[in-house]
Amino acid sequence: MRRATRVIRDLRWTLTLAGASLVIFLLLGPVPAGLIMDPAVAFTREPWRLFSGHLTHSDDAHLFWDLTGLLLVGSLYEPLLKRRLGGLLVAGSLGICAGISVIQPTVIAYCGLSGLINLIVGAGAVAAWRTERDWPRVLFALAVAAKLLVEQLTDAALFTQTAWPPLQAAHLIGFMLGVLYAVLVVPSPPEAATESPRQIVARP
């Protein structure tokens, strides 16, 4: 019981996003018209789409892969980002939608968690390096970055196939925004914390 409570506490944002996405899909089905991110109305009359669009999905395969990816990266990086993750998700949701509209103005609709997943990876990589020098988490993020690069060059998704073609720009924008946010928000450890005990004791 204590273990389950701790997991819920440590992954509160990850589980909230996953639960909201699953409930929306079960109740409203794929691409609910009033919730997907539609730039034509999201920035003017219906701003909730800037957030709800990330929680909607094109089909069950899209939902499955997004939930799998979210639970994986959330379990890796939310314990490092902690309370900072809430602000990251709010800022990232808006930033991804704005970035899509600027970089690809012809896009008429967007949905899915993948932009936010890459947002978490980008921020988590910085946090893993700055706070713990956690190489497994850093290397995982580098592998994700390599995947994004390959997808940008080939304009095709690796490993997944969904009803709507993936919007590669959203993935890249999310990753870059995550890195930028963490660089600005996640503090570097004090100098003494990175030194060995022998070095600290030897100081006059």
N, C-alpha and C positions, 0 to 999 in steps of 0.2 A: 504493500500500500504506500509506504513512504517512497519507494523507488518510483512508482507511477506518479505520485505527486511531484516529485523532483523533476521527472521528465517533462510533465506538463508545464511546470514553472520555467524550466530552462528553454522550452521550445514553444512558448505561448504564442509568439507571432507566427511561427511556421504552422502550427496546428490550427490557428485561427484562419489563416489564408486557405489552407487545405480544406478545412471544414466549410468555409463560406463557398468555395468553388464547387465542392461536391453538392451542397444543398441547392445552389442555384441551378446546377445541371439537372439534378433529380426533379426539381420542381418546375423548371422552365424549359428544359431541354437545351439543345445546341443553339448557339448564336441568338439569344433572345433579343428581339429588335430594339427594345427600350434600354438595353444595358451595354451593348457592344460599343467600343470606342469609334464614334463616327465624327471625324474632324469638322464636318459641316455644321454640326450642332453642339458638339462637346465644348467648344471654346466660347460659345455664345449663350444658347438657351438651356442646355442640359449639361452642366458641368460635372454632374455625378458620373457621367460616362468616363471621365478621365481616371476614375478609380474602379468603377464596376467593370469596365472593359477588360481589365486584367484578370477578372474572376470568371469570365465567360469562356466557353470553348466551342470549337467547331464540330467535334464529334467525340465519341467515347474514347477513341485512341488518343486524341489530343489531350483529353482530360487525364487519361492514365499516365501518359508520358510526363505531363506537367506535374502531376501529383508525385510521381516517383522522383523526378528531379528535385522538386521542392523539398520533400522529406529528406533526401540525401544531403543537399547543400545546407538545409536548415539545421540538421543534426551536426554538421561539421562546423558551421560558422556562427549560428545564433548564440551558442554559449560564449563565444569570444566577443560578439558585438553587444549582447545583452540589451540594455534599454536603448542603446543607440539605434537598434534595428527599427524601432517604431518610426523615428524621424526619417531614417533612410528610406523606408517604404513609402511614406507620404511624399517626400521630395522626389524620389525615384519614379513614382507613378506619374506625377505631373511632368517630370523631365523627359521621360520616355515618350509620352504622348506628344509633347512639344517638339522633341527631336525628330520624331517620325514626320510630323507636319512640315518641318523645315527641310529635312533631307529628302523626303519622298512625298512631295505635296500631292501626287496623284493617288495616293492610298486613300480609299474611301471608307475602310473599316479595318479594325484591328481587334483581336481578342487573344486571351491566353496569359498564363503565368510566366512564360519563358523570359520575357524582358526582366521581370522581377527576380527570377532565379539567377540570371546572370548578374544582376545588380548586387545580390547577396554575395555571389562568388567574388566579384571585384572588390567589394568592401571587406569581405572576410580574408582575402589574400593579404591586404595591407595590415589588418588587425593581427593576423597570424604571424606576420613578420615583425611587426613593431612590438607586440606585447610578449611574445613567447619564443620567437625564432622557430616556429613550428613548421619544419620543412615538409612533412607529409601534406599538410593543408596548403602550403605555398605551392608545392609541386602539382597538387590536384588543380589548383587555380590556373597554373601555367598550362596544364593539359587542356583545360576548358578554353583558355585563350587561343591555343593552337587550333582547337576545333572550330572556334569562331572564325579564325583566319581562313581555314580551308573552306568553310561554308561561304564566306564572302567571295573567295576567288572562284568557287565553282557555282555559286548561286543555287545551292542544293543542300538540303538538310542531311546530316549524317545520322544514321541509325533509326530515324523516325519517318513515318509517312502518315499524313493527316488529311482531312477533307479540304481544308484551306492550305494553300502553300505557305510555308513559314516566312515571316518577315525578318530577314537576316539583320536589317538595320536596327530593329528593336533589340535584338540580342547584343549587338555591339554597343549600342547607346547605353543599354543597361549596365554592361560590364564597365564601361568607361566612367559612367556616373558613379558607380559604386566605388571605384578606385578614388575618384576625386573627393567624394564625400568622406571616405575614411581618412584620406590624407589630411583633410581639414579638421576632422572631428576626433579621430582616434589619437590620443597623445602618445608620444614616444616615451619609453620607460626612462626613468632617471638614469644618469650616467653610472652612478654607483651600482644600480641594479644589474647592469650588464657586465660588471667586473667580477672576478673571482674573489672569494673571501680573503685569499692571501694578499691580493692587490689592495683591498680595502684596509686590512689590518696594517699593511706596511706603510700606509700614508702617515705623515707626521700630524 
